[in-house]
Amino acid sequence: MRVSPTVLAVIGGLAALVALAITDRLLPASDPGVAQVRPWVAARAMGVTAYLLLAVEVALGLVLSHPRNTAEWRLTKSLFPWHELLTVFTAAFLALHSVLLAVDPYAGVGVADALVPGLSGYRPPAIAIGTIASYAFIVTAVSAKWTKLLPSGWWLRIHRLAALAFLLAWLHAVLAGTDGGALLPLYLATGVPVLAGVAHRWWTAKARPARRVVPAAASRPAPAHASGPEVAR
């Protein structure tokens, strides 16, 4: 299943409408103070949602790419559609998070600050980490959609940036938000299992015995008229 840019735009628009409706319901603009922080609160909510979706997406990717999946688990057919849909929703909520922060004066993160790491006046290292994480996610998602444009073997190498994107997103979530301390149990409960899964997948692939590659010439059957010594050659 491949998701077209049109479907992605529709999903992003629907996510934006849902976010605005929820924000209006939870934080009605009853006074100027509340109205000022509403975009910031919505941006934070979109960021946390994008992070949680990314955590599930990376976890499914670890299962799909695990060396034991092909031989034993055989979960590719059932899990891959969910893995791809999660990529779409993660991208939609990530875009909402970035745009809301970039246009909200209260957040203190401008458009250039959101695009160029290190320019933000608000917690520059934390915002820079989030920007780099976004770029790593975009590269991973785009390369996965257009694999035929890449040289042979490059898709898997680039796709491994997903683990780096998650690690950077985790650091960004913990360091950037003023509620990072309050949400730290959530970040630990989601981050530690995913990072442990990355380590387990790497260790399993490293410990797996390499398959013996038989040269093509050696695997061909000997001619019917060959004698005993020639067959053994």
mmCIF file of the C-alpha atoms, coordinates in Angstrom:
data_MODEL
# 
_entry.id   MODEL 
# 
loop_
_atom_site.group_PDB 
_atom_site.id 
_atom_site.type_symbol 
_atom_site.label_atom_id 
_atom_site.label_alt_id 
_atom_site.label_comp_id 
_atom_site.label_asym_id 
_atom_site.label_entity_id 
_atom_site.label_seq_id 
_atom_site.pdbx_PDB_ins_code 
_atom_site.Cartn_x 
_atom_site.Cartn_y 
_atom_site.Cartn_z 
_atom_site.occupancy 
_atom_site.B_iso_or_equiv 
_atom_site.pdbx_formal_charge 
_atom_site.auth_seq_id 
_atom_site.auth_comp_id 
_atom_site.auth_asym_id 
_atom_site.auth_atom_id 
_atom_site.pdbx_PDB_model_num 
ATOM 1   C CA . MET A 1 1   ? 0.000   0.000   0.000   1.00 0.00 ? 1   MET A CA 1 
ATOM 2   C CA . ARG A 1 2   ? 1.450   3.358   -1.073  1.00 0.00 ? 2   ARG A CA 1 
ATOM 3   C CA . VAL A 1 3   ? 0.067   6.677   0.092   1.00 0.00 ? 3   VAL A CA 1 
ATOM 4   C CA . SER A 1 4   ? -0.039  9.453   -2.483  1.00 0.00 ? 4   SER A CA 1 
ATOM 5   C CA . PRO A 1 5   ? 0.862   13.079  -1.693  1.00 0.00 ? 5   PRO A CA 1 
ATOM 6   C CA . THR A 1 6   ? -2.829  13.983  -2.094  1.00 0.00 ? 6   THR A CA 1 
ATOM 7   C CA . VAL A 1 7   ? -3.876  11.508  0.576   1.00 0.00 ? 7   VAL A CA 1 
ATOM 8   C CA . LEU A 1 8   ? -1.082  12.771  2.802   1.00 0.00 ? 8   LEU A CA 1 
ATOM 9   C CA . ALA A 1 9   ? -2.343  16.358  2.403   1.00 0.00 ? 9   ALA A CA 1 
ATOM 10  C CA . VAL A 1 10  ? -5.903  15.282  3.216   1.00 0.00 ? 10  VAL A CA 1 
ATOM 11  C CA . ILE A 1 11  ? -4.744  13.429  6.320   1.00 0.00 ? 11  ILE A CA 1 
ATOM 12  C CA . GLY A 1 12  ? -2.740  16.451  7.419   1.00 0.00 ? 12  GLY A CA 1 
ATOM 13  C CA . GLY A 1 13  ? -5.723  18.733  6.916   1.00 0.00 ? 13  GLY A CA 1 
ATOM 14  C CA . LEU A 1 14  ? -8.038  16.456  8.881   1.00 0.00 ? 14  LEU A CA 1 
ATOM 15  C CA . ALA A 1 15  ? -5.478  16.189  11.668  1.00 0.00 ? 15  ALA A CA 1 
ATOM 16  C CA . ALA A 1 16  ? -5.276  20.000  11.771  1.00 0.00 ? 16  ALA A CA 1 
ATOM 17  C CA . LEU A 1 17  ? -9.052  20.322  12.051  1.00 0.00 ? 17  LEU A CA 1 
ATOM 18  C CA . VAL A 1 18  ? -9.206  17.733  14.822  1.00 0.00 ? 18  VAL A CA 1 
ATOM 19  C CA . ALA A 1 19  ? -6.378  19.467  16.674  1.00 0.00 ? 19  ALA A CA 1 
ATOM 20  C CA . LEU A 1 20  ? -8.081  22.840  16.447  1.00 0.00 ? 20  LEU A CA 1 
ATOM 21  C CA . ALA A 1 21  ? -11.408 21.404  17.569  1.00 0.00 ? 21  ALA A CA 1 
ATOM 22  C CA . ILE A 1 22  ? -9.866  19.667  20.569  1.00 0.00 ? 22  ILE A CA 1 
ATOM 23  C CA . THR A 1 23  ? -7.889  22.779  21.503  1.00 0.00 ? 23  THR A CA 1 
ATOM 24  C CA . ASP A 1 24  ? -11.007 24.939  21.296  1.00 0.00 ? 24  ASP A CA 1 
ATOM 25  C CA . ARG A 1 25  ? -12.888 22.482  23.477  1.00 0.00 ? 25  ARG A CA 1 
ATOM 26  C CA . LEU A 1 26  ? -10.198 22.107  26.133  1.00 0.00 ? 26  LEU A CA 1 
ATOM 27  C CA . LEU A 1 27  ? -8.961  25.700  26.120  1.00 0.00 ? 27  LEU A CA 1 
ATOM 28  C CA . PRO A 1 28  ? -11.803 28.030  25.118  1.00 0.00 ? 28  PRO A CA 1 
ATOM 29  C CA . ALA A 1 29  ? -10.644 31.582  24.453  1.00 0.00 ? 29  ALA A CA 1 
ATOM 30  C CA . SER A 1 30  ? -12.444 32.950  27.473  1.00 0.00 ? 30  SER A CA 1 
ATOM 31  C CA . ASP A 1 31  ? -9.772  35.555  28.232  1.00 0.00 ? 31  ASP A CA 1 
ATOM 32  C CA . PRO A 1 32  ? -6.723  37.028  26.436  1.00 0.00 ? 32  PRO A CA 1 
ATOM 33  C CA . GLY A 1 33  ? -4.272  34.998  28.514  1.00 0.00 ? 33  GLY A CA 1 
ATOM 34  C CA . VAL A 1 34  ? -5.780  31.682  27.483  1.00 0.00 ? 34  VAL A CA 1 
ATOM 35  C CA . ALA A 1 35  ? -6.086  32.784  23.863  1.00 0.00 ? 35  ALA A CA 1 
ATOM 36  C CA . GLN A 1 36  ? -2.377  33.612  23.802  1.00 0.00 ? 36  GLN A CA 1 
ATOM 37  C CA . VAL A 1 37  ? -1.182  30.173  24.896  1.00 0.00 ? 37  VAL A CA 1 
ATOM 38  C CA . ARG A 1 38  ? -3.636  28.085  22.879  1.00 0.00 ? 38  ARG A CA 1 
ATOM 39  C CA . PRO A 1 39  ? -1.377  27.690  19.803  1.00 0.00 ? 39  PRO A CA 1 
ATOM 40  C CA . TRP A 1 40  ? 1.543   26.739  22.046  1.00 0.00 ? 40  TRP A CA 1 
ATOM 41  C CA . VAL A 1 41  ? -0.497  24.134  23.927  1.00 0.00 ? 41  VAL A CA 1 
ATOM 42  C CA . ALA A 1 42  ? -1.750  22.698  20.631  1.00 0.00 ? 42  ALA A CA 1 
ATOM 43  C CA . ALA A 1 43  ? 1.798   22.571  19.290  1.00 0.00 ? 43  ALA A CA 1 
ATOM 44  C CA . ARG A 1 44  ? 2.972   20.714  22.391  1.00 0.00 ? 44  ARG A CA 1 
ATOM 45  C CA . ALA A 1 45  ? 0.110   18.245  22.066  1.00 0.00 ? 45  ALA A CA 1 
ATOM 46  C CA . MET A 1 46  ? 0.916   17.668  18.394  1.00 0.00 ? 46  MET A CA 1 
ATOM 47  C CA . GLY A 1 47  ? 4.580   17.127  19.265  1.00 0.00 ? 47  GLY A CA 1 
ATOM 48  C CA . VAL A 1 48  ? 3.833   14.551  21.945  1.00 0.00 ? 48  VAL A CA 1 
ATOM 49  C CA . THR A 1 49  ? 1.430   12.783  19.578  1.00 0.00 ? 49  THR A CA 1 
ATOM 50  C CA . ALA A 1 50  ? 4.039   12.711  16.812  1.00 0.00 ? 50  ALA A CA 1 
ATOM 51  C CA . TYR A 1 51  ? 6.598   11.301  19.239  1.00 0.00 ? 51  TYR A CA 1 
ATOM 52  C CA . LEU A 1 52  ? 4.270   8.500   20.399  1.00 0.00 ? 52  LEU A CA 1 
ATOM 53  C CA . LEU A 1 53  ? 3.385   7.614   16.804  1.00 0.00 ? 53  LEU A CA 1 
ATOM 54  C CA . LEU A 1 54  ? 7.082   7.536   15.912  1.00 0.00 ? 54  LEU A CA 1 
ATOM 55  C CA . ALA A 1 55  ? 7.786   5.225   18.841  1.00 0.00 ? 55  ALA A CA 1 
ATOM 56  C CA . VAL A 1 56  ? 5.175   2.710   17.643  1.00 0.00 ? 56  VAL A CA 1 
ATOM 57  C CA . GLU A 1 57  ? 6.342   3.083   14.036  1.00 0.00 ? 57  GLU A CA 1 
ATOM 58  C CA . VAL A 1 58  ? 9.979   2.369   14.902  1.00 0.00 ? 58  VAL A CA 1 
ATOM 59  C CA . ALA A 1 59  ? 8.929   -0.572  17.093  1.00 0.00 ? 59  ALA A CA 1 
ATOM 60  C CA . LEU A 1 60  ? 7.029   -2.109  14.181  1.00 0.00 ? 60  LEU A CA 1 
ATOM 61  C CA . GLY A 1 61  ? 9.995   -1.457  11.906  1.00 0.00 ? 61  GLY A CA 1 
ATOM 62  C CA . LEU A 1 62  ? 12.259  -3.334  14.297  1.00 0.00 ? 62  LEU A CA 1 
ATOM 63  C CA . VAL A 1 63  ? 9.930   -6.331  14.185  1.00 0.00 ? 63  VAL A CA 1 
ATOM 64  C CA . LEU A 1 64  ? 9.714   -6.214  10.387  1.00 0.00 ? 64  LEU A CA 1 
ATOM 65  C CA . SER A 1 65  ? 13.495  -6.018  9.969   1.00 0.00 ? 65  SER A CA 1 
ATOM 66  C CA . HIS A 1 66  ? 14.361  -8.509  12.706  1.00 0.00 ? 66  HIS A CA 1 
ATOM 67  C CA . PRO A 1 67  ? 16.348  -11.511 11.424  1.00 0.00 ? 67  PRO A CA 1 
ATOM 68  C CA . ARG A 1 68  ? 13.841  -13.900 12.991  1.00 0.00 ? 68  ARG A CA 1 
ATOM 69  C CA . ASN A 1 69  ? 10.834  -12.351 11.256  1.00 0.00 ? 69  ASN A CA 1 
ATOM 70  C CA . THR A 1 70  ? 11.458  -13.959 7.868   1.00 0.00 ? 70  THR A CA 1 
ATOM 71  C CA . ALA A 1 71  ? 12.039  -17.469 9.200   1.00 0.00 ? 71  ALA A CA 1 
ATOM 72  C CA . GLU A 1 72  ? 9.832   -17.683 12.296  1.00 0.00 ? 72  GLU A CA 1 
ATOM 73  C CA . TRP A 1 73  ? 7.479   -14.797 13.029  1.00 0.00 ? 73  TRP A CA 1 
ATOM 74  C CA . ARG A 1 74  ? 6.303   -14.048 9.477   1.00 0.00 ? 74  ARG A CA 1 
ATOM 75  C CA . LEU A 1 75  ? 4.565   -10.825 10.515  1.00 0.00 ? 75  LEU A CA 1 
ATOM 76  C CA . THR A 1 76  ? 5.438   -8.720  7.485   1.00 0.00 ? 76  THR A CA 1 
ATOM 77  C CA . LYS A 1 77  ? 2.084   -9.030  5.753   1.00 0.00 ? 77  LYS A CA 1 
ATOM 78  C CA . SER A 1 78  ? 0.071   -8.044  8.821   1.00 0.00 ? 78  SER A CA 1 
ATOM 79  C CA . LEU A 1 79  ? 2.347   -5.338  10.215  1.00 0.00 ? 79  LEU A CA 1 
ATOM 80  C CA . PHE A 1 80  ? 3.672   -3.524  7.143   1.00 0.00 ? 80  PHE A CA 1 
ATOM 81  C CA . PRO A 1 81  ? 0.435   -1.626  6.303   1.00 0.00 ? 81  PRO A CA 1 
ATOM 82  C CA . TRP A 1 82  ? 0.317   -0.316  9.866   1.00 0.00 ? 82  TRP A CA 1 
ATOM 83  C CA . HIS A 1 83  ? 3.975   0.658   9.688   1.00 0.00 ? 83  HIS A CA 1 
ATOM 84  C CA . GLU A 1 84  ? 3.352   2.662   6.533   1.00 0.00 ? 84  GLU A CA 1 
ATOM 85  C CA . LEU A 1 85  ? 0.193   4.346   7.828   1.00 0.00 ? 85  LEU A CA 1 
ATOM 86  C CA . LEU A 1 86  ? 1.985   5.353   11.014  1.00 0.00 ? 86  LEU A CA 1 
ATOM 87  C CA . THR A 1 87  ? 4.609   7.065   8.869   1.00 0.00 ? 87  THR A CA 1 
ATOM 88  C CA . VAL A 1 88  ? 1.885   9.180   7.280   1.00 0.00 ? 88  VAL A CA 1 
ATOM 89  C CA . PHE A 1 89  ? 0.267   10.165  10.582  1.00 0.00 ? 89  PHE A CA 1 
ATOM 90  C CA . THR A 1 90  ? 3.634   10.855  12.200  1.00 0.00 ? 90  THR A CA 1 
ATOM 91  C CA . ALA A 1 91  ? 4.528   13.185  9.332   1.00 0.00 ? 91  ALA A CA 1 
ATOM 92  C CA . ALA A 1 92  ? 1.166   14.962  9.607   1.00 0.00 ? 92  ALA A CA 1 
ATOM 93  C CA . PHE A 1 93  ? 1.428   15.624  13.343  1.00 0.00 ? 93  PHE A CA 1 
ATOM 94  C CA . LEU A 1 94  ? 5.106   16.540  13.028  1.00 0.00 ? 94  LEU A CA 1 
ATOM 95  C CA . ALA A 1 95  ? 4.222   19.137  10.396  1.00 0.00 ? 95  ALA A CA 1 
ATOM 96  C CA . LEU A 1 96  ? 1.485   20.565  12.611  1.00 0.00 ? 96  LEU A CA 1 
ATOM 97  C CA . HIS A 1 97  ? 3.870   20.708  15.555  1.00 0.00 ? 97  HIS A CA 1 
ATOM 98  C CA . SER A 1 98  ? 6.537   22.538  13.553  1.00 0.00 ? 98  SER A CA 1 
ATOM 99  C CA . VAL A 1 99  ? 4.195   24.995  11.831  1.00 0.00 ? 99  VAL A CA 1 
ATOM 100 C CA . LEU A 1 100 ? 2.354   25.966  15.011  1.00 0.00 ? 100 LEU A CA 1 
ATOM 101 C CA . LEU A 1 101 ? 5.611   26.634  16.844  1.00 0.00 ? 101 LEU A CA 1 
ATOM 102 C CA . ALA A 1 102 ? 7.052   28.577  13.907  1.00 0.00 ? 102 ALA A CA 1 
ATOM 103 C CA . VAL A 1 103 ? 4.093   30.968  13.596  1.00 0.00 ? 103 VAL A CA 1 
ATOM 104 C CA . ASP A 1 104 ? 3.303   31.359  17.302  1.00 0.00 ? 104 ASP A CA 1 
ATOM 105 C CA . PRO A 1 105 ? 4.969   34.451  18.833  1.00 0.00 ? 105 PRO A CA 1 
ATOM 106 C CA . TYR A 1 106 ? 4.480   33.063  22.351  1.00 0.00 ? 106 TYR A CA 1 
ATOM 107 C CA . ALA A 1 107 ? 6.623   29.998  21.591  1.00 0.00 ? 107 ALA A CA 1 
ATOM 108 C CA . GLY A 1 108 ? 9.637   32.088  20.611  1.00 0.00 ? 108 GLY A CA 1 
ATOM 109 C CA . VAL A 1 109 ? 10.555  29.819  17.696  1.00 0.00 ? 109 VAL A CA 1 
ATOM 110 C CA . GLY A 1 110 ? 10.410  31.485  14.290  1.00 0.00 ? 110 GLY A CA 1 
ATOM 111 C CA . VAL A 1 111 ? 10.318  29.974  10.826  1.00 0.00 ? 111 VAL A CA 1 
ATOM 112 C CA . ALA A 1 112 ? 14.084  30.242  10.314  1.00 0.00 ? 112 ALA A CA 1 
ATOM 113 C CA . ASP A 1 113 ? 14.683  28.907  13.838  1.00 0.00 ? 113 ASP A CA 1 
ATOM 114 C CA . ALA A 1 114 ? 12.591  25.827  13.064  1.00 0.00 ? 114 ALA A CA 1 
ATOM 115 C CA . LEU A 1 115 ? 14.400  25.158  9.777   1.00 0.00 ? 115 LEU A CA 1 
ATOM 116 C CA . VAL A 1 116 ? 18.023  25.887  10.695  1.00 0.00 ? 116 VAL A CA 1 
ATOM 117 C CA . PRO A 1 117 ? 19.492  24.139  13.755  1.00 0.00 ? 117 PRO A CA 1 
ATOM 118 C CA . GLY A 1 118 ? 20.977  26.491  16.308  1.00 0.00 ? 118 GLY A CA 1 
ATOM 119 C CA . LEU A 1 119 ? 19.118  29.712  15.447  1.00 0.00 ? 119 LEU A CA 1 
ATOM 120 C CA . SER A 1 120 ? 16.338  29.416  18.005  1.00 0.00 ? 120 SER A CA 1 
ATOM 121 C CA . GLY A 1 121 ? 16.371  31.889  20.871  1.00 0.00 ? 121 GLY A CA 1 
ATOM 122 C CA . TYR A 1 122 ? 14.469  29.382  23.027  1.00 0.00 ? 122 TYR A CA 1 
ATOM 123 C CA . ARG A 1 123 ? 16.621  26.478  24.229  1.00 0.00 ? 123 ARG A CA 1 
ATOM 124 C CA . PRO A 1 124 ? 18.835  26.376  21.096  1.00 0.00 ? 124 PRO A CA 1 
ATOM 125 C CA . PRO A 1 125 ? 20.377  22.900  21.645  1.00 0.00 ? 125 PRO A CA 1 
ATOM 126 C CA . ALA A 1 126 ? 16.998  21.246  22.292  1.00 0.00 ? 126 ALA A CA 1 
ATOM 127 C CA . ILE A 1 127 ? 15.320  22.895  19.292  1.00 0.00 ? 127 ILE A CA 1 
ATOM 128 C CA . ALA A 1 128 ? 18.326  22.076  17.081  1.00 0.00 ? 128 ALA A CA 1 
ATOM 129 C CA . ILE A 1 129 ? 18.087  18.412  18.058  1.00 0.00 ? 129 ILE A CA 1 
ATOM 130 C CA . GLY A 1 130 ? 14.397  18.425  17.135  1.00 0.00 ? 130 GLY A CA 1 
ATOM 131 C CA . THR A 1 131 ? 15.136  20.000  13.746  1.00 0.00 ? 131 THR A CA 1 
ATOM 132 C CA . ILE A 1 132 ? 17.797  17.402  12.957  1.00 0.00 ? 132 ILE A CA 1 
ATOM 133 C CA . ALA A 1 133 ? 15.420  14.639  14.078  1.00 0.00 ? 133 ALA A CA 1 
ATOM 134 C CA . SER A 1 134 ? 12.784  15.985  11.682  1.00 0.00 ? 134 SER A CA 1 
ATOM 135 C CA . TYR A 1 135 ? 15.237  15.955  8.777   1.00 0.00 ? 135 TYR A CA 1 
ATOM 136 C CA . ALA A 1 136 ? 16.327  12.401  9.609   1.00 0.00 ? 136 ALA A CA 1 
ATOM 137 C CA . PHE A 1 137 ? 12.692  11.306  9.669   1.00 0.00 ? 137 PHE A CA 1 
ATOM 138 C CA . ILE A 1 138 ? 11.943  13.015  6.344   1.00 0.00 ? 138 ILE A CA 1 
ATOM 139 C CA . VAL A 1 139 ? 14.959  11.409  4.644   1.00 0.00 ? 139 VAL A CA 1 
ATOM 140 C CA . THR A 1 140 ? 13.949  8.006   5.993   1.00 0.00 ? 140 THR A CA 1 
ATOM 141 C CA . ALA A 1 141 ? 10.322  8.337   4.882   1.00 0.00 ? 141 ALA A CA 1 
ATOM 142 C CA . VAL A 1 142 ? 11.081  9.746   1.418   1.00 0.00 ? 142 VAL A CA 1 
ATOM 143 C CA . SER A 1 143 ? 13.765  7.149   0.653   1.00 0.00 ? 143 SER A CA 1 
ATOM 144 C CA . ALA A 1 144 ? 11.379  4.374   1.716   1.00 0.00 ? 144 ALA A CA 1 
ATOM 145 C CA . LYS A 1 145 ? 8.708   5.609   -0.690  1.00 0.00 ? 145 LYS A CA 1 
ATOM 146 C CA . TRP A 1 146 ? 11.005  5.998   -3.707  1.00 0.00 ? 146 TRP A CA 1 
ATOM 147 C CA . THR A 1 147 ? 13.374  3.086   -3.235  1.00 0.00 ? 147 THR A CA 1 
ATOM 148 C CA . LYS A 1 148 ? 13.745  2.500   -6.982  1.00 0.00 ? 148 LYS A CA 1 
ATOM 149 C CA . LEU A 1 149 ? 15.559  5.821   -7.374  1.00 0.00 ? 149 LEU A CA 1 
ATOM 150 C CA . LEU A 1 150 ? 18.359  4.709   -5.051  1.00 0.00 ? 150 LEU A CA 1 
ATOM 151 C CA . PRO A 1 151 ? 21.356  2.505   -5.874  1.00 0.00 ? 151 PRO A CA 1 
ATOM 152 C CA . SER A 1 152 ? 21.112  -1.120  -4.845  1.00 0.00 ? 152 SER A CA 1 
ATOM 153 C CA . GLY A 1 153 ? 21.528  -1.600  -1.103  1.00 0.00 ? 153 GLY A CA 1 
ATOM 154 C CA . TRP A 1 154 ? 21.248  2.085   -0.222  1.00 0.00 ? 154 TRP A CA 1 
ATOM 155 C CA . TRP A 1 155 ? 17.617  1.968   0.877   1.00 0.00 ? 155 TRP A CA 1 
ATOM 156 C CA . LEU A 1 156 ? 18.344  -0.187  3.919   1.00 0.00 ? 156 LEU A CA 1 
ATOM 157 C CA . ARG A 1 157 ? 21.332  1.913   4.927   1.00 0.00 ? 157 ARG A CA 1 
ATOM 158 C CA . ILE A 1 158 ? 19.294  5.111   4.803   1.00 0.00 ? 158 ILE A CA 1 
ATOM 159 C CA . HIS A 1 159 ? 16.309  3.503   6.514   1.00 0.00 ? 159 HIS A CA 1 
ATOM 160 C CA . ARG A 1 160 ? 18.433  2.795   9.562   1.00 0.00 ? 160 ARG A CA 1 
ATOM 161 C CA . LEU A 1 161 ? 18.353  6.538   10.213  1.00 0.00 ? 161 LEU A CA 1 
ATOM 162 C CA . ALA A 1 162 ? 14.932  5.866   11.744  1.00 0.00 ? 162 ALA A CA 1 
ATOM 163 C CA . ALA A 1 163 ? 16.626  4.712   14.944  1.00 0.00 ? 163 ALA A CA 1 
ATOM 164 C CA . LEU A 1 164 ? 18.691  7.909   15.021  1.00 0.00 ? 164 LEU A CA 1 
ATOM 165 C CA . ALA A 1 165 ? 15.575  9.994   14.330  1.00 0.00 ? 165 ALA A CA 1 
ATOM 166 C CA . PHE A 1 166 ? 13.799  8.391   17.275  1.00 0.00 ? 166 PHE A CA 1 
ATOM 167 C CA . LEU A 1 167 ? 16.740  8.914   19.626  1.00 0.00 ? 167 LEU A CA 1 
ATOM 168 C CA . LEU A 1 168 ? 16.974  12.582  18.660  1.00 0.00 ? 168 LEU A CA 1 
ATOM 169 C CA . ALA A 1 169 ? 13.197  12.991  18.957  1.00 0.00 ? 169 ALA A CA 1 
ATOM 170 C CA . TRP A 1 170 ? 13.375  11.488  22.443  1.00 0.00 ? 170 TRP A CA 1 
ATOM 171 C CA . LEU A 1 171 ? 16.107  13.917  23.485  1.00 0.00 ? 171 LEU A CA 1 
ATOM 172 C CA . HIS A 1 172 ? 14.169  16.813  21.969  1.00 0.00 ? 172 HIS A CA 1 
ATOM 173 C CA . ALA A 1 173 ? 11.007  15.850  23.831  1.00 0.00 ? 173 ALA A CA 1 
ATOM 174 C CA . VAL A 1 174 ? 12.813  15.615  27.157  1.00 0.00 ? 174 VAL A CA 1 
ATOM 175 C CA . LEU A 1 175 ? 14.891  18.792  26.767  1.00 0.00 ? 175 LEU A CA 1 
ATOM 176 C CA . ALA A 1 176 ? 12.657  21.194  24.827  1.00 0.00 ? 176 ALA A CA 1 
ATOM 177 C CA . GLY A 1 177 ? 9.353   21.213  26.653  1.00 0.00 ? 177 GLY A CA 1 
ATOM 178 C CA . THR A 1 178 ? 8.734   22.955  29.953  1.00 0.00 ? 178 THR A CA 1 
ATOM 179 C CA . ASP A 1 179 ? 6.712   19.883  30.914  1.00 0.00 ? 179 ASP A CA 1 
ATOM 180 C CA . GLY A 1 180 ? 9.586   17.506  30.193  1.00 0.00 ? 180 GLY A CA 1 
ATOM 181 C CA . GLY A 1 181 ? 9.937   16.614  33.852  1.00 0.00 ? 181 GLY A CA 1 
ATOM 182 C CA . ALA A 1 182 ? 6.248   15.849  34.280  1.00 0.00 ? 182 ALA A CA 1 
ATOM 183 C CA . LEU A 1 183 ? 6.216   13.689  31.145  1.00 0.00 ? 183 LEU A CA 1 
ATOM 184 C CA . LEU A 1 184 ? 9.537   11.969  31.897  1.00 0.00 ? 184 LEU A CA 1 
ATOM 185 C CA . PRO A 1 185 ? 7.821   8.709   33.035  1.00 0.00 ? 185 PRO A CA 1 
ATOM 186 C CA . LEU A 1 186 ? 6.038   8.595   29.670  1.00 0.00 ? 186 LEU A CA 1 
ATOM 187 C CA . TYR A 1 187 ? 9.266   9.182   27.768  1.00 0.00 ? 187 TYR A CA 1 
ATOM 188 C CA . LEU A 1 188 ? 11.079  6.510   29.774  1.00 0.00 ? 188 LEU A CA 1 
ATOM 189 C CA . ALA A 1 189 ? 8.229   4.008   29.339  1.00 0.00 ? 189 ALA A CA 1 
ATOM 190 C CA . THR A 1 190 ? 8.306   4.465   25.563  1.00 0.00 ? 190 THR A CA 1 
ATOM 191 C CA . GLY A 1 191 ? 11.949  5.275   24.885  1.00 0.00 ? 191 GLY A CA 1 
ATOM 192 C CA . VAL A 1 192 ? 13.710  2.551   26.858  1.00 0.00 ? 192 VAL A CA 1 
ATOM 193 C CA . PRO A 1 193 ? 11.819  -0.386  25.219  1.00 0.00 ? 193 PRO A CA 1 
ATOM 194 C CA . VAL A 1 194 ? 12.405  0.998   21.719  1.00 0.00 ? 194 VAL A CA 1 
ATOM 195 C CA . LEU A 1 195 ? 16.116  1.577   22.309  1.00 0.00 ? 195 LEU A CA 1 
ATOM 196 C CA . ALA A 1 196 ? 16.352  -1.888  23.880  1.00 0.00 ? 196 ALA A CA 1 
ATOM 197 C CA . GLY A 1 197 ? 14.689  -3.289  20.758  1.00 0.00 ? 197 GLY A CA 1 
ATOM 198 C CA . VAL A 1 198 ? 17.250  -1.537  18.568  1.00 0.00 ? 198 VAL A CA 1 
ATOM 199 C CA . ALA A 1 199 ? 20.063  -3.071  20.613  1.00 0.00 ? 199 ALA A CA 1 
ATOM 200 C CA . HIS A 1 200 ? 18.452  -6.533  20.536  1.00 0.00 ? 200 HIS A CA 1 
ATOM 201 C CA . ARG A 1 201 ? 17.925  -6.431  16.785  1.00 0.00 ? 201 ARG A CA 1 
ATOM 202 C CA . TRP A 1 202 ? 21.542  -5.350  16.230  1.00 0.00 ? 202 TRP A CA 1 
ATOM 203 C CA . TRP A 1 203 ? 22.870  -8.058  18.558  1.00 0.00 ? 203 TRP A CA 1 
ATOM 204 C CA . THR A 1 204 ? 20.723  -10.769 16.958  1.00 0.00 ? 204 THR A CA 1 
ATOM 205 C CA . ALA A 1 205 ? 21.859  -9.795  13.464  1.00 0.00 ? 205 ALA A CA 1 
ATOM 206 C CA . LYS A 1 206 ? 25.498  -9.746  14.587  1.00 0.00 ? 206 LYS A CA 1 
ATOM 207 C CA . ALA A 1 207 ? 25.312  -13.101 16.377  1.00 0.00 ? 207 ALA A CA 1 
ATOM 208 C CA . ARG A 1 208 ? 23.444  -14.821 13.568  1.00 0.00 ? 208 ARG A CA 1 
ATOM 209 C CA . PRO A 1 209 ? 25.787  -17.230 11.755  1.00 0.00 ? 209 PRO A CA 1 
ATOM 210 C CA . ALA A 1 210 ? 26.550  -16.175 8.221   1.00 0.00 ? 210 ALA A CA 1 
ATOM 211 C CA . ARG A 1 211 ? 25.054  -18.373 5.544   1.00 0.00 ? 211 ARG A CA 1 
ATOM 212 C CA . ARG A 1 212 ? 27.524  -20.212 3.379   1.00 0.00 ? 212 ARG A CA 1 
ATOM 213 C CA . VAL A 1 213 ? 27.399  -18.833 -0.136  1.00 0.00 ? 213 VAL A CA 1 
ATOM 214 C CA . VAL A 1 214 ? 27.853  -21.513 -2.782  1.00 0.00 ? 214 VAL A CA 1 
ATOM 215 C CA . PRO A 1 215 ? 29.336  -20.243 -6.061  1.00 0.00 ? 215 PRO A CA 1 
ATOM 216 C CA . ALA A 1 216 ? 27.003  -20.552 -9.020  1.00 0.00 ? 216 ALA A CA 1 
ATOM 217 C CA . ALA A 1 217 ? 29.441  -22.737 -10.957 1.00 0.00 ? 217 ALA A CA 1 
ATOM 218 C CA . ALA A 1 218 ? 29.786  -25.165 -8.069  1.00 0.00 ? 218 ALA A CA 1 
ATOM 219 C CA . SER A 1 219 ? 26.013  -25.494 -7.650  1.00 0.00 ? 219 SER A CA 1 
ATOM 220 C CA . ARG A 1 220 ? 25.397  -26.591 -11.244 1.00 0.00 ? 220 ARG A CA 1 
ATOM 221 C CA . PRO A 1 221 ? 24.770  -30.320 -11.783 1.00 0.00 ? 221 PRO A CA 1 
ATOM 222 C CA . ALA A 1 222 ? 27.557  -32.193 -13.526 1.00 0.00 ? 222 ALA A CA 1 
ATOM 223 C CA . PRO A 1 223 ? 26.992  -33.338 -17.108 1.00 0.00 ? 223 PRO A CA 1 
ATOM 224 C CA . ALA A 1 224 ? 25.443  -36.779 -17.469 1.00 0.00 ? 224 ALA A CA 1 
ATOM 225 C CA . HIS A 1 225 ? 28.416  -38.081 -19.409 1.00 0.00 ? 225 HIS A CA 1 
ATOM 226 C CA . ALA A 1 226 ? 30.992  -36.961 -16.853 1.00 0.00 ? 226 ALA A CA 1 
ATOM 227 C CA . SER A 1 227 ? 33.144  -39.549 -15.186 1.00 0.00 ? 227 SER A CA 1 
ATOM 228 C CA . GLY A 1 228 ? 33.692  -39.965 -11.467 1.00 0.00 ? 228 GLY A CA 1 
ATOM 229 C CA . PRO A 1 229 ? 36.708  -37.648 -11.075 1.00 0.00 ? 229 PRO A CA 1 
ATOM 230 C CA . GLU A 1 230 ? 35.080  -34.953 -13.155 1.00 0.00 ? 230 GLU A CA 1 
ATOM 231 C CA . VAL A 1 231 ? 31.928  -35.000 -11.019 1.00 0.00 ? 231 VAL A CA 1 
ATOM 232 C CA . ALA A 1 232 ? 33.968  -34.581 -7.862  1.00 0.00 ? 232 ALA A CA 1 
ATOM 233 C CA . ARG A 1 233 ? 35.883  -31.640 -9.298  1.00 0.00 ? 233 ARG A CA 1 
# 
